[in-house]
């Protein structure tokens, strides 16, 4: 039995002559908030994309929720990429439910879950409005709900605070903490120390593809 939500064992990744990740090992306990902290270009996004099977490591092993392939665990994962966007002409409720169906949920179940999430996170008035009517902060919230629609065990957020004003940074922090209270494991990347220190149980500090520090 694997006791960790995510493990890296001596993982390496290069792009041409550039080493993006070098000999990276880490272990993320379940039910915790774990931060990937480092400057832009440190290897945070590359590491996350290897977890999601977007990139494949050149060597080493990655295990996600006890399996050695993300594909096996894909319906247990929620993922918010660094490049975020919404289908602007879709209605908010339809959009969130649509992503639930993509994760294998039945149509009625996805619709019900989408409406419950939107009401719970203060977006009930926007269920039948188009995504283009949302503010940036609201749009970011909707994208988080898209990652939660199928009730994942592990949620991975790539730079979730990027571009948010101070009020919505606080909202995002509260959402992440609430995910932990619900028993989920949350991994997020950031280049801002304060964001990681305030809510993380453990932090991986990475620079130029190498681990500098890993711990509480």
JODA-V133574 format. One record per pair of residues at least 12 apart in sequence whose ideal C-beta (glycine too) atoms are under 10 Angstrom apart, sorted by sequence separation. I is the first residue (numbers start at 1). J is the second residue. If there is no record, write none. Layout:
BEGIN
i = {I | I}
j = {J | J}
END
This chain:
BEGIN
i = {10 | 11 | 12 | 36 | 50 | 51 | 52 | 64 | 65 | 97 | 98 | 100 | 115 | 126 | 131 | 160 | 161 | 176 | 188 | 193 | 202 | 203 | 8 | 10 | 11 | 51 | 64 | 97 | 98 | 100 | 101 | 114 | 144 | 147 | 160 | 186 | 187 | 190 | 202 | 203 | 9 | 10 | 11 | 96 | 97 | 100 | 143 | 186 | 201 | 202 | 8 | 9 | 10 | 11 | 47 | 96 | 97 | 99 | 123 | 126 | 157 | 160 | 161 | 186 | 189 | 201 | 8 | 9 | 53 | 54 | 94 | 97 | 98 | 111 | 122 | 126 | 144 | 160 | 172 | 185 | 200 | 8 | 9 | 53 | 94 | 96 | 97 | 100 | 121 | 143 | 187 | 189 | 7 | 8 | 9 | 52 | 53 | 93 | 96 | 97 | 123 | 157 | 7 | 8 | 24 | 51 | 95 | 96 | 122 | 123 | 157 | 176 | 180 | 6 | 7 | 8 | 50 | 53 | 94 | 97 | 121 | 140 | 155 | 6 | 7 | 20 | 21 | 22 | 26 | 53 | 78 | 93 | 96 | 97 | 121 | 140 | 155 | 177 | 180 | 4 | 5 | 6 | 20 | 21 | 24 | 51 | 52 | 92 | 93 | 96 | 123 | 140 | 157 | 173 | 176 | 177 | 4 | 5 | 6 | 18 | 20 | 21 | 24 | 28 | 92 | 118 | 121 | 140 | 141 | 169 | 172 | 176 | 3 | 4 | 5 | 6 | 19 | 20 | 93 | 117 | 118 | 121 | 140 | 155 | 176 | 2 | 4 | 5 | 20 | 21 | 52 | 54 | 78 | 93 | 117 | 120 | 155 | 169 | 173 | 174 | 3 | 4 | 5 | 20 | 21 | 24 | 51 | 77 | 92 | 137 | 160 | 169 | 173 | 3 | 5 | 20 | 52 | 54 | 76 | 96 | 117 | 118 | 121 | 136 | 137 | 141 | 144 | 148 | 152 | 155 | 161 | 162 | 172 | 2 | 4 | 6 | 51 | 75 | 114 | 117 | 136 | 137 | 140 | 144 | 160 | 161 | 162 | 170 | 5 | 20 | 21 | 52 | 74 | 75 | 116 | 117 | 136 | 139 | 155 | 156 | 157 | 158 | 159 | 160 | 161 | 162 | 169 | 13 | 20 | 49 | 74 | 75 | 93 | 97 | 135 | 137 | 138 | 141 | 145 | 148 | 153 | 154 | 155 | 156 | 157 | 158 | 159 | 160 | 161 | 162 | 15 | 48 | 92 | 93 | 96 | 114 | 117 | 137 | 140 | 141 | 144 | 148 | 151 | 153 | 154 | 155 | 156 | 157 | 158 | 159 | 161 | 11 | 14 | 48 | 49 | 92 | 113 | 114 | 117 | 136 | 137 | 140 | 144 | 147 | 152 | 153 | 154 | 155 | 156 | 157 | 158 | 159 | 13 | 24 | 48 | 49 | 92 | 93 | 94 | 116 | 135 | 138 | 151 | 152 | 154 | 155 | 156 | 157 | 159 | 161 | 13 | 21 | 48 | 92 | 93 | 94 | 117 | 137 | 141 | 148 | 161 | 11 | 20 | 25 | 30 | 91 | 92 | 93 | 95 | 96 | 113 | 114 | 137 | 140 | 144 | 160 | 161 | 11 | 13 | 21 | 23 | 24 | 25 | 26 | 27 | 28 | 30 | 45 | 91 | 92 | 93 | 94 | 95 | 113 | 148 | 159 | 13 | 21 | 23 | 45 | 91 | 92 | 94 | 113 | 20 | 24 | 44 | 45 | 91 | 92 | 113 | 8 | 11 | 19 | 21 | 91 | 92 | 110 | 11 | 15 | 90 | 91 | 109 | 110 | 6 | 89 | 90 | 92 | 109 | 8 | 13 | 88 | 89 | 90 | 91 | 92 | 8 | 13 | 14 | 15 | 87 | 88 | 89 | 103 | 13 | 14 | 86 | 87 | 88 | 99 | 102 | 105 | 6 | 12 | 13 | 14 | 86 | 87 | 88 | 100 | 105 | 11 | 12 | 13 | 85 | 86 | 88 | 92 | 96 | 99 | 100 | 103 | 104 | 105 | 10 | 11 | 12 | 13 | 92 | 95 | 96 | 99 | 102 | 103 | 9 | 11 | 12 | 86 | 95 | 98 | 99 | 100 | 101 | 102 | 103 | 8 | 10 | 11 | 93 | 96 | 97 | 99 | 100 | 101 | 103 | 122 | 9 | 10 | 11 | 92 | 95 | 96 | 99 | 100 | 121 | 9 | 10 | 11 | 88 | 95 | 98 | 99 | 100 | 8 | 9 | 84 | 96 | 97 | 8 | 9 | 86 | 92 | 96 | 121 | 7 | 8 | 9 | 85 | 86 | 95 | 121 | 7 | 8 | 84 | 6 | 7 | 84 | 86 | 6 | 7 | 86 | 121 | 5 | 6 | 85 | 120 | 4 | 5 | 6 | 7 | 84 | 4 | 5 | 6 | 80 | 84 | 86 | 2 | 4 | 5 | 7 | 2 | 4 | 81 | 84 | 2 | 3 | 80 | 2 | 80 | 1 | 2 | 2 | 78 | 80 | 81 | 6 | 78 | 79 | 80 | 5 | 78 | 79 | 80 | 78 | 77 | 78 | 5 | 78 | 78 | 77 | 78 | 79 | 76 | 78 | 84 | 75 | 76 | 77 | 78 | 79 | 80 | 81 | 82 | 83 | 84 | 74 | 75 | 76 | 77 | 78 | 79 | 80 | 81 | 82 | 83 | 84 | 75 | 76 | 77 | 78 | 79 | 80 | 81 | 82 | 74 | 75 | 76 | 77 | 78 | 79 | 80 | 81 | 82 | 84 | 73 | 77 | 78 | 79 | 80 | 84 | 73 | 80 | 82 | 73 | 65 | 65 | 64 | 65 | 64 | 64 | 78 | 51 | 52 | 51 | 52 | 78 | 49 | 82 | 48 | 78 | 79 | 80 | 48 | 49 | 48 | 47 | 48 | 45 | 44 | 45 | 44 | 40 | 36 | 65 | 36 | 31 | 33 | 34 | 36 | 30 | 36 | 30 | 28 | 51 | 48 | 33 | 47 | 48 | 35 | 48 | 47 | 33 | 33 | 44 | 45 | 44 | 33 | 43 | 44 | 33 | 42 | 44 | 5 | 6 | 31 | 32 | 5 | 31 | 42 | 6 | 31 | 41 | 31 | 33 | 34 | 35 | 36 | 37 | 38 | 40 | 31 | 32 | 33 | 34 | 35 | 36 | 37 | 38 | 39 | 30 | 31 | 32 | 33 | 34 | 35 | 36 | 37 | 38 | 30 | 31 | 32 | 33 | 34 | 35 | 36 | 37 | 30 | 31 | 32 | 33 | 35 | 36 | 37 | 38 | 29 | 37 | 28 | 35 | 47 | 28 | 35 | 37 | 38 | 28 | 37 | 47 | 35 | 36 | 37 | 44 | 46 | 26 | 35 | 43 | 34 | 35 | 44 | 47 | 33 | 35 | 37 | 42 | 43 | 46 | 35 | 36 | 42 | 43 | 33 | 35 | 38 | 42 | 43 | 44 | 33 | 34 | 35 | 37 | 38 | 41 | 42 | 43 | 33 | 34 | 35 | 36 | 37 | 38 | 39 | 41 | 42 | 43 | 32 | 33 | 34 | 35 | 36 | 37 | 38 | 39 | 41 | 42 | 43 | 32 | 33 | 34 | 35 | 36 | 37 | 38 | 39 | 31 | 32 | 33 | 34 | 35 | 36 | 37 | 38 | 42 | 38 | 29 | 38 | 28 | 29 | 38 | 28 | 38 | 27 | 37 | 26 | 28 | 37 | 26 | 5 | 6 | 5 | 24 | 26 | 34 | 4 | 5 | 6 | 5 | 24 | 22 | 32 | 21 | 24 | 26 | 22 | 23 | 24 | 25 | 21 | 22 | 23 | 24 | 27 | 20 | 21 | 22 | 23 | 26 | 19 | 20 | 21 | 22 | 25 | 19 | 21 | 24 | 18 | 19 | 14 | 8 | 13 | 12 | 8}
j = {22 | 23 | 24 | 48 | 62 | 63 | 64 | 76 | 77 | 109 | 110 | 112 | 127 | 138 | 143 | 172 | 173 | 188 | 200 | 205 | 214 | 215 | 21 | 23 | 24 | 64 | 77 | 110 | 111 | 113 | 114 | 127 | 157 | 160 | 173 | 199 | 200 | 203 | 215 | 216 | 23 | 24 | 25 | 110 | 111 | 114 | 157 | 200 | 215 | 216 | 23 | 24 | 25 | 26 | 62 | 111 | 112 | 114 | 138 | 141 | 172 | 175 | 176 | 201 | 204 | 216 | 24 | 25 | 69 | 70 | 110 | 113 | 114 | 127 | 138 | 142 | 160 | 176 | 188 | 201 | 216 | 25 | 26 | 70 | 111 | 113 | 114 | 117 | 138 | 160 | 204 | 206 | 25 | 26 | 27 | 70 | 71 | 111 | 114 | 115 | 141 | 175 | 26 | 27 | 43 | 70 | 114 | 115 | 141 | 142 | 176 | 195 | 199 | 26 | 27 | 28 | 70 | 73 | 114 | 117 | 141 | 160 | 175 | 27 | 28 | 41 | 42 | 43 | 47 | 74 | 99 | 114 | 117 | 118 | 142 | 161 | 176 | 198 | 201 | 26 | 27 | 28 | 42 | 43 | 46 | 73 | 74 | 114 | 115 | 118 | 145 | 162 | 179 | 195 | 198 | 199 | 27 | 28 | 29 | 41 | 43 | 44 | 47 | 51 | 115 | 141 | 144 | 163 | 164 | 192 | 195 | 199 | 27 | 28 | 29 | 30 | 43 | 44 | 117 | 141 | 142 | 145 | 164 | 179 | 200 | 27 | 29 | 30 | 45 | 46 | 77 | 79 | 103 | 118 | 142 | 145 | 180 | 194 | 198 | 199 | 29 | 30 | 31 | 46 | 47 | 50 | 77 | 103 | 118 | 163 | 186 | 195 | 199 | 30 | 32 | 47 | 79 | 81 | 103 | 123 | 144 | 145 | 148 | 163 | 164 | 168 | 171 | 175 | 179 | 182 | 188 | 189 | 199 | 30 | 32 | 34 | 79 | 103 | 142 | 145 | 164 | 165 | 168 | 172 | 188 | 189 | 190 | 198 | 34 | 49 | 50 | 81 | 103 | 104 | 145 | 146 | 165 | 168 | 184 | 185 | 186 | 187 | 188 | 189 | 190 | 191 | 198 | 43 | 50 | 79 | 104 | 105 | 123 | 127 | 165 | 167 | 168 | 171 | 175 | 178 | 183 | 184 | 185 | 186 | 187 | 188 | 189 | 190 | 191 | 192 | 46 | 79 | 123 | 124 | 127 | 145 | 148 | 168 | 171 | 172 | 175 | 179 | 182 | 184 | 185 | 186 | 187 | 188 | 189 | 190 | 192 | 43 | 46 | 80 | 81 | 124 | 145 | 146 | 149 | 168 | 169 | 172 | 176 | 179 | 184 | 185 | 186 | 187 | 188 | 189 | 190 | 191 | 46 | 57 | 81 | 82 | 125 | 126 | 127 | 149 | 168 | 171 | 184 | 185 | 187 | 188 | 189 | 190 | 192 | 194 | 47 | 55 | 82 | 126 | 127 | 128 | 151 | 171 | 175 | 182 | 195 | 46 | 55 | 60 | 65 | 126 | 127 | 128 | 130 | 131 | 148 | 149 | 172 | 175 | 179 | 195 | 196 | 47 | 49 | 57 | 59 | 60 | 61 | 62 | 63 | 64 | 66 | 81 | 127 | 128 | 129 | 130 | 131 | 149 | 184 | 195 | 50 | 58 | 60 | 82 | 128 | 129 | 131 | 150 | 58 | 62 | 82 | 83 | 129 | 130 | 151 | 47 | 50 | 58 | 60 | 130 | 131 | 149 | 51 | 55 | 130 | 131 | 149 | 150 | 47 | 130 | 131 | 133 | 150 | 50 | 55 | 130 | 131 | 132 | 133 | 134 | 51 | 56 | 57 | 58 | 130 | 131 | 132 | 146 | 57 | 58 | 130 | 131 | 132 | 143 | 146 | 149 | 51 | 57 | 58 | 59 | 131 | 132 | 133 | 145 | 150 | 57 | 58 | 59 | 131 | 132 | 134 | 138 | 142 | 145 | 146 | 149 | 150 | 151 | 57 | 58 | 59 | 60 | 139 | 142 | 143 | 146 | 149 | 150 | 57 | 59 | 60 | 134 | 143 | 146 | 147 | 148 | 149 | 150 | 151 | 57 | 59 | 60 | 142 | 145 | 146 | 148 | 149 | 150 | 152 | 171 | 59 | 60 | 61 | 142 | 145 | 146 | 149 | 150 | 171 | 60 | 61 | 62 | 139 | 146 | 149 | 150 | 151 | 60 | 61 | 136 | 148 | 149 | 61 | 62 | 139 | 145 | 149 | 174 | 61 | 62 | 63 | 139 | 140 | 149 | 175 | 62 | 63 | 139 | 62 | 63 | 140 | 142 | 63 | 64 | 143 | 178 | 63 | 64 | 143 | 178 | 63 | 64 | 65 | 66 | 143 | 64 | 65 | 66 | 140 | 144 | 146 | 63 | 65 | 66 | 68 | 64 | 66 | 143 | 146 | 65 | 66 | 143 | 66 | 144 | 66 | 67 | 68 | 144 | 146 | 147 | 73 | 145 | 146 | 147 | 73 | 146 | 147 | 148 | 147 | 147 | 148 | 76 | 149 | 150 | 150 | 151 | 152 | 150 | 152 | 158 | 150 | 151 | 152 | 153 | 154 | 155 | 156 | 157 | 158 | 159 | 150 | 151 | 152 | 153 | 154 | 155 | 156 | 157 | 158 | 159 | 160 | 152 | 153 | 154 | 155 | 156 | 157 | 158 | 159 | 152 | 153 | 154 | 155 | 156 | 157 | 158 | 159 | 160 | 162 | 152 | 156 | 157 | 158 | 159 | 163 | 153 | 160 | 162 | 154 | 152 | 153 | 153 | 154 | 154 | 156 | 179 | 154 | 156 | 156 | 158 | 184 | 156 | 189 | 156 | 186 | 187 | 188 | 157 | 158 | 158 | 158 | 159 | 158 | 158 | 159 | 159 | 159 | 156 | 185 | 157 | 153 | 155 | 156 | 158 | 153 | 159 | 154 | 154 | 187 | 187 | 173 | 187 | 188 | 176 | 189 | 189 | 176 | 177 | 188 | 189 | 189 | 179 | 189 | 190 | 180 | 189 | 191 | 153 | 154 | 179 | 180 | 154 | 180 | 191 | 156 | 181 | 191 | 182 | 184 | 185 | 186 | 187 | 188 | 189 | 191 | 183 | 184 | 185 | 186 | 187 | 188 | 189 | 190 | 191 | 183 | 184 | 185 | 186 | 187 | 188 | 189 | 190 | 191 | 184 | 185 | 186 | 187 | 188 | 189 | 190 | 191 | 185 | 186 | 187 | 188 | 190 | 191 | 192 | 193 | 185 | 193 | 185 | 192 | 204 | 186 | 193 | 195 | 196 | 187 | 196 | 206 | 195 | 196 | 197 | 204 | 206 | 187 | 196 | 204 | 196 | 197 | 206 | 209 | 196 | 198 | 200 | 205 | 206 | 209 | 199 | 200 | 206 | 207 | 198 | 200 | 203 | 207 | 208 | 209 | 199 | 200 | 201 | 203 | 204 | 207 | 208 | 209 | 200 | 201 | 202 | 203 | 204 | 205 | 206 | 208 | 209 | 210 | 200 | 201 | 202 | 203 | 204 | 205 | 206 | 207 | 209 | 210 | 211 | 201 | 202 | 203 | 204 | 205 | 206 | 207 | 208 | 201 | 202 | 203 | 204 | 205 | 206 | 207 | 208 | 212 | 209 | 201 | 210 | 201 | 202 | 211 | 202 | 212 | 202 | 212 | 202 | 204 | 213 | 204 | 184 | 185 | 185 | 204 | 206 | 214 | 185 | 186 | 187 | 187 | 206 | 206 | 216 | 206 | 209 | 211 | 208 | 209 | 210 | 211 | 208 | 209 | 210 | 211 | 214 | 208 | 209 | 210 | 211 | 214 | 208 | 209 | 210 | 211 | 214 | 209 | 211 | 214 | 209 | 210 | 209 | 204 | 209 | 209 | 211}
END
